[in-house]
Amino acid sequence: MGMFDDLIPTKTSGGMFDDLIPAKPTPQQIEAMAAQSLPTEAELKAAEKPAIITKAPMPSKAKIEEATKKELESKIPFDQLYKNPELFGVVKDYMRVSRNIEQGKNETDEDFVKKYMATMRDVEFNTFLGALPELNRIKNAKQQD
């Protein structure tokens, strides 16, 4: 007999919680449960095979360098933001419309682009206080802006 077998009644007492008390299985029920849960021959063979844990292969150094090169090609160098008149025009328009900031008379194009980049870093890295107001500004912008 188990340690707590005396706590489980063999007969129901007719109480309202009798269905919560598990009945003690008979030896025949134990044998039937054991026979049902025997593994099949295919399951036994599968269990004998060693489990192979695979990891995704690391990309080659050449693939990494190629991806880095492609990524860098798609980015605009910092000096092009103030040397290229088309790009500098976009920067000036953004700062005027979005931030209400004009380039000062004594301010160089490079200094103005540095101020623009500081603004962009604030928007990019400060998600709650930077990006959300920016998205709100874009959503509520007039068509001409």
N, C-alpha and C positions, 0 to 999 in steps of 0.2 A: 504494500500500500504506500501511496505517496504521502508526502508531508501534510497536505491539506485535503486529502480525500474525505476525511470525516466532515468537512464543511459543505461538501456537495451532497445534497440529499439524493437518495436512490429512488424515492417515490415523490411525486408532487404533493405538495401540502395543500394545494388549492388556493394559494395566495395570489395576489395580483402581479407579482414580479417573478413568477415561476418560469416564464418564457425567457427571462434574462439569464437564468442559471443554466449553464451547459450541462447536458446529461452525460453521464459517464459512458463511453463506448464499450460495447461488448468485445470479447476477443475475436469473434467472427467479423465484426465491423472493422476492427483494426487490420485483420488480414485482408479484407476486401479493399480497404484504402491503400494498403501497401501494394497489392497486385495492380491497382489502377495506375499508380504513379511510377511503375517500372519504366525506365527509358527504353526506347526502341534500339535496334541494332545500329541504325543510321545515326542516331543521336550519340551512341557510345563511340562510333568511329569518328564522328565530328569532334567529340570531346578529347580524343587522343591526339588530334593534330595540334601543333603549337599555334598559338594565336600570333598573327603577324600584325604588328602595329606599324603603319606606314606614316611617314611625314611627307608633306608636300615638298617636292624637290626645290632647292634653292636655285634662283636664276643664276645663270653664269655671269661672270664679271663683265663680259662683253655686252650682254643684254642690259645690265645695270647701267653701264656707261652710255649705251645707246639711248636708253630711256631718259637719263639725265641730260644728255645732249639735246634731245627733242624738247624736253621741258624748258631748258634754258633758251632754245631758239624761239620759243613762243612768247618769251617775256621781253619787255621793252627795257633796254638799259636806262639807268637813271639819267645820264647826261642827255639822252635823246628827248626827255620830257621838256627840257628847256632849250635845246638846240634846234629841234624840229618845230617849225612854226605851227604846223597843224596840231601836233600834240600839245604844244604850249597853249594854243587857243582853247582846246578842250579843258585844260587845267584851269585857265582863267575863267571860262564860262561856268564851270562847276563851282569854283570858289565864290563867284559873284552871285549865282542863283541859289546855291545851297547854303552857303555860310554868310553871305552878304559881306564878303571881304574883297576889296580891290587891291591891286598891286600898288604899293607906295611909290612915290617919285624917286626916292633914294634907294629903293629895294631892287636888287638885281633879279634877273629871271631865275637864277639858281636858288636864291634865297626864298623866292616865292614858291618854287617847286618844293623846296624843303618843308615849307609851312604846309603845303598841300599834302605831302607824304606823311607828315605828323598827324594831320587830320584823318587820313586814310588808315593809319595804324590804329588810331583811337577807335575808328569804326570797326576795324577787323578784329582787334583783340579784346575790346570791351563789349562783349555781346549784349549785355543788358542795357548799359547806359550809352553805348555807341551805335550798335547795329539797329536796335529797335526804333529809336527815334529817326534814324536814317531811312529805314523802311517806311515809317509813317510819313516822312517828308515826300518820299517817292510816290506813295499811294495817293496822297492828297495834292500832288503837284498839278498845276494847271497845264494844259496841253502845250502852251508856248514855252514853258520851262523845260 
